[in-house]
Amino acid sequence: MGHCFGCLKDDVKGFCSSCEKRLFNRSKINPQLNFNWEDISKVIDGYPAGFSISGVQTKGFIGKATGTELSPILANNKNSIYIIKPMLSRLDSPSDSPANEHLTMQMAKQLYSIRTAECCFMKFANGTPVYITRRFDYNKDEEKLNQEDFASVLKAKKDNDGRYKYIAKTYEDFGDVLSPLNKVEFIRILIFNFLTGNGDAHLKNFSLLETPDGDMQLSPSYDLMNTKIHVNDSPIALNLFRELERTSLPRGQAYSYTMNDFIELGKRFGLSDRLLKKIVKEFEGTENKIKEMINKSFLSNKAKKKYLETIEKNFVQLFSN
């Protein structure tokens, strides 16, 4: 027996019954797919593919599960139920990327009650790892919900290379459009991203999603991972404050974030001291719980060691003041 491919529950072969129902609306699902990434590539050939982690990871789309198999491959994202991501094609430890994203998403959900897209770790027919996530931009009747990422929400301008993910806007700018409850959630997500080494939390990795009442609220989190396993990037993707604290530093130096920085951001959002103290308390003393989940994840031993080093370093820095 091993760990659940969804929630990492102990002593489970494949998926536990709860994950099967939540992810697939099934009582039994095969954790090994009956197709390979090459089969998806053939189907989506000629269609624009999706990308993540700064454009180096492709993703495909699949439909409903049939029987015990997750198999309908779609040419594009129309009517798709799941997004499927193979291992990275380049960068360091490429085969660990599916397990990395799966683990980080599960930690956010289970340890800090952060709303996340439902996801799991699976394997292609040839045994290579793959990350699967269920789309949240459809309601229970499979009707498309409006979703707008923050590159669009904040009207970010593109640079000369046609990119706008890392420039012009800061995390402080998010406060202009978030509701009070979403501001609390957003601060928690930022602290989690810092702790887990996610340097790719850019404008397009946050979205507003239409609610059943027609409001636009912060969507469940997605694309959470420890990017430090694969690339030597910044502690976080954007500047926290409009003062652009990172870009004002001498070349080659990195800003040393602490919990006081995230508290200051919360104050600029108008959050009370009581709420901010509660957020801090949620993260205090959780280092061992994170380590436990890392050790039972599907990461290689090399990647586990790297993840643990990231956690230890960032916990020390976060609570250094």
C-alpha positions in Angstrom: 0.0 0.0 0.0 1.1 3.6 -0.5 -0.4 7.1 -0.4 -3.6 8.3 -2.1 -2.8 9.9 -5.5 -5.2 12.7 -4.5 -5.0 13.7 -0.8 -1.8 11.6 0.1 -3.8 9.7 2.7 -1.8 6.8 4.1 -2.3 3.1 3.3 -4.3 3.7 0.0 -3.7 2.0 -3.3 -4.6 4.5 -6.1 -7.3 6.9 -4.9 -9.3 6.9 -1.7 -13.1 6.9 -2.1 -13.4 10.6 -1.1 -11.0 11.7 -3.8 -12.6 9.5 -6.4 -15.9 11.1 -5.8 -14.6 14.7 -5.5 -12.3 14.6 -8.5 -14.1 12.2 -10.9 -17.7 11.6 -9.6 -16.7 7.9 -9.7 -16.4 5.2 -7.2 -13.4 3.7 -9.0 -10.7 5.3 -11.2 -7.5 3.9 -12.6 -4.5 6.0 -11.4 -2.6 5.1 -14.5 -3.9 6.7 -17.7 -4.4 4.6 -20.9 -2.7 7.2 -23.1 0.6 9.2 -23.2 1.4 12.8 -23.6 2.3 12.2 -27.3 -1.4 11.2 -27.9 -2.5 14.6 -26.5 0.1 16.4 -28.6 -1.3 14.8 -31.7 -4.9 15.9 -30.9 -4.0 19.5 -30.0 -1.7 19.9 -32.9 -2.6 23.1 -34.7 -4.3 24.6 -31.6 -2.6 27.0 -29.2 -1.4 25.1 -26.1 -1.5 26.5 -22.6 1.7 27.3 -20.6 2.7 27.6 -17.0 6.0 28.3 -15.0 7.1 31.1 -17.3 6.1 29.4 -20.5 8.1 26.2 -20.3 5.4 23.8 -19.4 2.7 22.8 -21.8 -0.8 21.6 -20.8 -3.6 19.8 -22.5 -7.3 19.3 -21.9 -9.4 16.2 -21.3 -13.1 15.6 -20.8 -15.2 13.4 -18.5 -14.1 10.1 -17.1 -15.7 7.1 -18.7 -16.0 4.0 -16.6 -12.8 3.6 -14.6 -10.7 5.5 -17.2 -9.8 9.2 -17.6 -9.5 9.2 -21.3 -11.4 11.6 -23.6 -8.7 13.8 -25.1 -9.9 17.2 -26.5 -8.5 19.4 -29.2 -8.8 22.5 -27.2 -10.3 23.6 -23.9 -13.9 23.8 -25.0 -16.1 21.6 -22.7 -13.0 20.2 -21.0 -13.3 19.1 -17.4 -9.6 18.6 -16.6 -6.3 20.3 -17.3 -3.4 17.9 -17.7 0.3 18.8 -17.3 3.2 16.5 -18.2 6.6 16.9 -16.6 8.6 19.9 -17.6 10.5 19.6 -20.9 13.5 21.5 -19.5 14.9 23.1 -16.4 16.2 21.2 -13.4 14.5 18.0 -12.1 11.8 18.1 -14.9 10.3 14.7 -13.9 9.4 16.1 -10.4 7.2 18.9 -11.6 3.9 17.0 -11.5 4.6 15.7 -7.9 5.8 19.2 -6.9 2.6 21.0 -8.0 0.4 18.2 -6.5 2.2 18.3 -3.2 2.1 22.1 -2.9 -1.6 22.3 -3.8 -2.4 19.7 -1.2 -0.4 21.5 1.5 -2.2 24.7 0.8 -5.6 23.0 1.1 -4.9 20.6 4.0 -2.6 22.6 6.2 -3.8 26.1 5.7 -7.4 25.7 4.4 -6.6 27.7 1.3 -9.2 27.1 -1.4 -7.5 25.3 -4.3 -8.5 23.6 -7.5 -9.1 19.9 -7.0 -6.0 18.0 -8.2 -4.1 14.7 -8.2 -0.9 13.0 -9.3 -1.2 10.3 -11.9 0.9 8.4 -14.4 0.8 8.1 -18.2 0.5 4.6 -19.8 4.3 4.6 -20.2 4.8 5.3 -16.4 5.9 8.9 -16.7 4.3 11.3 -14.1 1.5 13.8 -14.8 -0.4 16.4 -12.9 -4.2 16.5 -13.3 -6.5 19.4 -12.1 -10.2 19.7 -12.3 -11.4 23.0 -13.8 -13.3 25.3 -11.4 -14.6 27.7 -14.1 -17.7 25.5 -14.7 -20.7 25.2 -12.4 -22.4 22.0 -11.4 -24.5 22.1 -14.6 -21.3 22.3 -16.6 -22.0 25.9 -17.6 -19.0 28.2 -18.1 -18.4 30.8 -15.4 -16.7 34.1 -16.1 -13.1 34.2 -15.1 -10.6 37.0 -15.5 -6.9 36.9 -14.5 -5.2 39.8 -12.8 -3.2 40.8 -15.9 -6.6 41.8 -17.3 -8.2 42.9 -14.0 -5.4 45.3 -13.3 -5.0 46.3 -17.0 -1.3 45.5 -17.0 0.7 46.7 -20.0 2.9 44.4 -22.0 6.6 45.0 -22.4 8.5 45.0 -25.7 8.6 41.2 -25.7 4.8 41.0 -25.4 4.9 39.9 -21.8 3.2 41.5 -18.8 3.5 38.9 -16.1 6.3 40.4 -14.0 6.2 44.1 -14.7 4.3 47.3 -13.8 2.0 45.9 -11.0 2.6 44.9 -7.4 0.8 42.7 -4.9 -0.3 45.9 -3.2 -2.3 46.8 -6.4 -4.5 43.7 -5.9 -6.0 45.4 -2.8 -7.7 47.9 -5.1 -10.1 45.2 -6.4 -10.3 42.5 -3.7 -13.2 42.3 -1.3 -12.4 42.4 2.5 -12.6 38.6 2.8 -10.6 38.1 -0.3 -7.9 40.4 1.1 -7.5 38.1 4.1 -7.3 35.1 1.8 -4.8 36.8 -0.5 -2.4 37.6 2.3 -2.5 34.0 3.4 -1.8 32.8 -0.1 1.2 35.2 -0.5 2.7 33.9 2.8 2.2 30.3 1.7 3.8 31.1 -1.7 6.8 32.6 0.0 7.2 29.7 2.4 7.0 27.1 -0.3 9.3 28.9 -2.7 6.8 29.8 -5.4 8.5 32.5 -7.5 6.0 32.1 -10.3 2.9 33.7 -8.6 2.5 36.3 -11.3 -0.5 38.3 -12.5 -2.0 35.4 -14.6 -1.8 33.0 -11.7 -4.5 34.8 -9.8 -8.0 35.3 -11.1 -11.5 36.6 -10.2 -14.3 34.1 -10.7 -18.0 34.6 -11.1 -20.0 33.3 -8.1 -23.5 31.9 -8.3 -24.8 35.3 -7.3 -23.0 36.9 -10.2 -20.3 38.6 -8.1 -16.6 38.4 -9.1 -14.5 37.0 -6.2 -11.0 35.6 -5.9 -10.9 32.1 -7.5 -9.5 29.0 -5.9 -5.7 28.9 -6.1 -3.9 27.1 -8.9 -0.4 26.7 -10.3 1.1 26.4 -6.8 4.6 24.9 -6.7 8.1 25.2 -5.3 9.8 26.7 -8.4 13.2 26.6 -6.6 13.4 22.9 -7.4 13.4 23.7 -11.1 14.9 27.2 -11.5 16.9 29.8 -9.5 14.2 32.5 -9.4 13.1 35.3 -7.0 11.6 34.7 -3.6 8.2 35.8 -4.9 7.2 36.9 -8.4 6.1 40.5 -7.9 7.1 43.4 -5.5 4.9 43.4 -2.4 4.7 47.2 -2.3 4.3 50.0 -4.8 7.7 51.3 -3.7 9.2 48.4 -5.8 11.4 47.2 -3.0 13.1 44.5 -5.1 13.9 46.6 -8.2 15.4 49.4 -6.0 18.1 47.1 -4.7 21.6 46.8 -6.2 21.9 44.3 -9.0 22.2 40.7 -7.7 20.8 41.4 -4.3 17.4 39.9 -3.1 15.0 41.6 -0.7 14.7 39.6 2.6 11.0 39.3 3.3 9.8 38.7 6.8 6.3 38.3 8.3 6.4 42.0 9.1 6.3 42.8 5.4 3.2 40.7 4.9 1.6 42.3 8.0 2.4 45.8 6.5 0.7 44.7 3.2 -2.3 43.6 5.2 -2.4 47.0 7.0 -2.3 48.8 3.6 -5.3 46.6 2.6 -7.1 47.9 5.6 -7.1 44.7 7.6 -7.3 44.9 11.4 -4.6 44.0 13.8 -6.8 41.2 15.1 -7.2 39.6 11.7 -3.5 39.9 10.9 -2.5 38.3 14.2 -4.8 35.5 13.4 -3.1 35.0 10.0 0.3 34.9 11.6 -0.9 32.3 14.2 -2.1 30.0 11.4 1.5 29.7 10.1 3.4 29.6 13.4 4.6 26.1 14.3 3.5 24.4 11.1 7.0 23.6 9.8 6.9 20.0 10.9 3.5 19.4 9.3 4.9 20.6 6.0 7.9 18.4 6.3 5.6 15.3 7.0 3.7 16.0 3.7 6.9 16.5 1.7 8.3 13.2 3.0 5.2 11.2 1.9 4.8 12.9 -1.4 5.6 11.5 -4.9 8.8 13.6 -5.2 12.2 12.0 -5.8 14.5 12.0 -2.8 16.6 14.7 -4.4 13.6 17.0 -4.9 12.3 16.2 -1.3 15.7 17.4 0.0 15.5 20.6 -2.0 11.9 21.2 -0.9 12.9 20.7 2.8 15.8 23.1 2.4 13.5 25.7 1.0 11.0 25.3 3.8 13.7 25.5 6.5 15.3 28.6 5.1 12.1 30.4 4.5 10.6 29.7 7.9 13.7 31.1 9.6 13.6 34.2 7.4 9.8 34.7 7.8 9.9 34.7 11.6 13.3 36.4 11.9 11.8 39.6 13.4 
